[in-house]
Amino acid sequence: MSDLPPPGTAPVKAEFLLNNVARPVVDDDAAEGSASHTGHPRVDPTADGDANPGGRKKLTKQQKKAYRGANKGRRFGKVRDELELCWRIANGTVCEHGSECRFTHDIPAYLAAKPRDIRLPPPSSITNTSPFVVTDTADDSTVQSSLDSTTTCPSYEESGECRLGLKCRFLGAHARVDENGDVVLTTNEEKKSRVALADSELNQVSAEVLKLLRQNKYPRPITDAYLNEIEAGRQQDGPDGEALAPEQQESDIPTGIEEIVLKRTGQTSDSNDIPDVPIRFSEKTRLHWTGKTCELLVSIPTRCVLSLLDLAPLTTVGNLPFRRLCVTLGADITCGESKGSLVSLCLLLTPVQVGLATSFLASSREEWSLVRRHPSETIFGVQLAGNKPSTMVPIAEVLGREFSNGINFVDINCGCPIDLVFKTGSGSALLDAPAKLGKIVVGMNKALGEIPVTVKLRTGVKEGRNTAHKLMPRLSSEWGLHGRTRQQRYTKLADWDYIKQCVDAIRSREADEALTPIPIFGGGDCFSSQDYWEKVDASGVDGIMIGRGALIKPWLFTEIQERREWDISSRERFELVRKYAEYGLTHFGTDTVGVNKTRRYLCEALSFQYRYIPIGLLERLPARINERAPAFQGRDELGRSCRCRVMALDVIGDRTETLLASPNSQDWVKISEIFLGPTPETWTFTPKHKSNAYGEESQG
């Protein structure tokens, strides 16, 4: 009996097993909600100043804020050039600051100090055996020692020019040395003109808009009028009056929600506290997912055409390069990521960005960058997380005005379970405040004009107290329902029987009142083509949101489209890693900062992808997302797995243990070096999951 694997272990065939010991549990909840696990001590608040009698110094408000939140111990500082060149000089223009510029204008000195160009290996160079990439070792001697004319620059290859100029780490691909020994930049005018519009990233906010937002001078007439209506209603009906829109008022509000509303507001959500005028939904752009699927997913037989493949908003990993990769693998609707919330991936590959409304209003450049959309993303949405109409409605108006042609829908995040978000009243906390949610929905509908509003939510807040089936029919928006409560997080399987109950409740109301059907997407535990189609058929949803499944195996979209389980080879997986690195460089930049930012997010992606167990090694199909892998070896060196260990790898060269299946974060860094060159000594990577942190940060 001792040889039997523990419950929940994936059924790997005996010939590939090293032992039956399962890897440590990967705790996604802890990774999102914990603080530092790096082993490095935090700043001691009592290091200076007088301590109180208890030995502790009282923290200031700023110190408390700095200590709150998930993964506060993860620090990713920018790695810059040893000698920084002015970006204007790097692009061959004149710097208006002249000698007062804080960056160097000495091009020869910069190139002399600059490291050798990086080579991004082509797909044809990838092999199944160590060192896994065949490189050209020919010595390319040039006048400038940092240049390598045999390299290729992803940005230059895609657009005909490189926006980083001389600062590019692939400079040899678009520079030449003239007769005077000077380095001269080159451009491909034909390619540049051909892709000027087709491949340019969309939804880039201007400096003028950011300035107006920062100064709180951005005009928001719709928001001001709506908030005045709410305030007038409060003065008439009493303080803090909240309820759903008139056509959404019913007497069957769950008792638990009534009690919470009464506790928070001092009164129940009756019809006397509603200032809102019913929104004319007939004026909204309808989200015809089903109709578009037939055009976009031509490989699916007619009888199977049901929905688009939806990639939901994801924290950290769901950035533009990852979404772009998923598009190439079959996703139709994509969703972006945010520092402030975690939601699951949907099987619609429309880009949806998730952002905190307060950060948008504060003109955070980092938050606004999440709205950027690649032209390949055919259906794009922005997901907002906030806790009141006074923040959600204004940013909706800004989005509707600035990006009316670049956003297909705006989603309200009512699903984030993280404590930091929940305690502010955002995310899944809105499920316990249906009146406030109603005001947010109505206000955003007004502010967004023709852009439709969707809602992403969980089944409820507390385990065993599902409330979504009574909330969903009362709001006339598109829905995405995650089949877990906020309290369950990822500790339990999604309740698809309850999702079906919610779908039936909405369809019943639509039939009774002759309403136009709205799209409903379920979510939770979808990890294979079989999972997807069985859940769609059984629950009646229009599609499924895919989160962790797409992070672990981005090719899941291809499997669903083609209705098959793909026994993808390790070489094919390695090619996808290379493609992710290429997309990261074109988005984040090809200079030193962009290369190492790409490296960071590549390691973040590998922190999920290593969990994949090749289906050719399994005794039973399909694989299940909640099963843990035992120590196994693959079918070749590239896909071969090492034993679970709690120490760093000490052999880097010709080894037979895993690369792609290694749980060791230091191995992920080594993979990044294959595509992005040597890691700088000052660069470190701290994994999000504690089980992947082998004693120390992974570094160069």
Salt bridges, closest charged atoms under 4 A:
ASP28 OD2 - ARG548 NH1 3.40
ASP28 OD1 - ARG611 NH2 2.85
ASP28 OD1 - HIS689 NE2 2.78
GLU32 OE2 - LYS688 NZ 2.85
ASP48 OD1 - LYS57 NZ 3.82
ASP81 OD2 - LYS167 NZ 3.92
GLU84 OE1 - ARG80 NH1 3.99
GLU96 OE1 - ARG88 NE 3.04
GLU96 OE2 - HIS97 NE2 3.90
ASP148 OD2 - ARG119 NE 2.53
GLU158 OE1 - ARG324 NH2 2.58
GLU161 OE1 - LYS192 NZ 3.33
GLU190 OE2 - ARG194 NH1 3.80
GLU201 OE1 - ARG372 NH2 2.79
GLU201 OE2 - HIS587 ND1 2.79
GLU283 OE2 - ARG280 NH1 2.93
GLU367 OE1 - LYS339 NZ 2.40
GLU377 OE2 - ARG323 NE 2.52
GLU397 OE2 - ARG401 NH2 3.66
ASP419 OD1 - ARG486 NH2 2.28
ASP419 OD1 - ARG489 NH2 3.11
GLU463 OE2 - LYS492 NZ 2.60
ASP504 OD2 - LYS500 NZ 3.03
GLU510 OE1 - ARG507 NH1 3.03
GLU513 OE2 - ARG509 NE 3.15
ASP525 OD1 - ARG484 NH2 2.12
ASP525 OD1 - ARG548 NH2 3.64
ASP531 OD1 - LYS535 NZ 3.91
ASP542 OD2 - ARG507 NH2 2.90
GLU559 OE1 - LYS553 NZ 2.80
GLU562 OE1 - ARG564 NE 2.48
ASP567 OD2 - ARG635 NH1 3.01
GLU575 OE2 - ARG571 NH1 2.38
GLU582 OE1 - ARG578 NH1 2.74
GLU604 OE2 - ARG74 NH2 2.63
GLU604 OE2 - ARG600 NE 2.95
GLU627 OE2 - ARG620 NH2 2.52
GLU627 OE2 - ARG624 NH1 4.00
GLU657 OE2 - ARG655 NE 3.42
ASP667 OD1 - ARG655 NH2 3.07
GLU673 OE1 - LYS670 NZ 3.61
GLU697 OE1 - HIS40 NE2 3.86
